[in-house]
């Protein structure tokens, strides 16, 4: 039997699953604060739902096969086609704007590297039915507030924001024809990952002259709102920037402007984006993008036949988990046990079992020794399991109608009446919580 998971896949041991659960809890909490509803879809879809969106070349990146019914199928590599299918099926009956989120597990057969595996979980948030720039600000704010909920600040993460309408206007003014706009977008999208000489050669082979190529790279180098406004001054299509500037103003009004950088090198490589685009990165840029998305107003029509404006983003758990660990923000291992019940003699065992079941019915995590052991060994087991308290039941205690409640962290103990155990344990929890707040 293999001792490891397949390449690019993960085993989640309890401490690793705790981090994943923490990420999922935080994603859900923030998404719901923004009024988003959770949905899900099947992990297996018809292959053509993906080739219709991304072309046949995507097949090389998929886990696809012919099923027993002769259907060409694939494990989902992304959620957008499923989302488009589901929205289109009930579009007329859904309240607009639609605010949906999901946390799917996604699969891609590609070369694994730091921050990229062959499977990952992803927070997908999509907002459908609103064309105005406040919707763009809303999605960007949601992604930033997820970071804030994890304890990350503007010194840890940056939201790099651009707009394809702005890029189109600036590139047109630079002499890039509509036929070459896609080539220019591709070059800008690769500007931080490729040598300028290589990109220039690609643009020349596409038919752009050196003077225009120089201006393309100048557009890609625009950083910050003042530089953007200066570049737009005097352009015949300067109004193309109005949605982006309105979204930036809205983010400032929300108190999130300190997280945001105007950065025209952000294009998002996917061709279906039509307006505002953004990516979240760690401030030191040592990791891959944490999150990316933008406006895709024509995609639902192309995929599902429903003409509705839409925008969304995806945030993966792999890079985010690395960042939380680097910043010391991964959750500590939780105590698995609230109370450990120890029996002094074999005659005390039935009483320990009864009390343990009462504690579990009250919602507490409770354990006891599953085999006869000396009391000292039971208490060592309680400590090893991270129990905060232990309850000891012995013959003398039972004769008095009592048990001994031990605070294992504080190294204290006290007798408690048997019929008051649940109240005493609850009081101890309340005291612990109050102490943590006061401290």
PyMOL commands that set and color helices and strands:
alter all, ss='L'
color gray80, all
select helices_A, chain A and resi 14-33+48-54+56-61+80-93+133-149+164-173+178-189+196-205+210-220+225-232+238-253+257-259+299-304+317-326+346-361+375-384+395-399+418-438
alter helices_A, ss='H'
color red, helices_A
select strands_A, chain A and resi 37-38+44-46+64-66+72-75+98-107+119-128+157-163+260-262+276-282+291-295+310-316+339-343+366-368+389-393+402-407+412-417
alter strands_A, ss='S'
color yellow, strands_A
deselect
rebuild
show_as cartoon
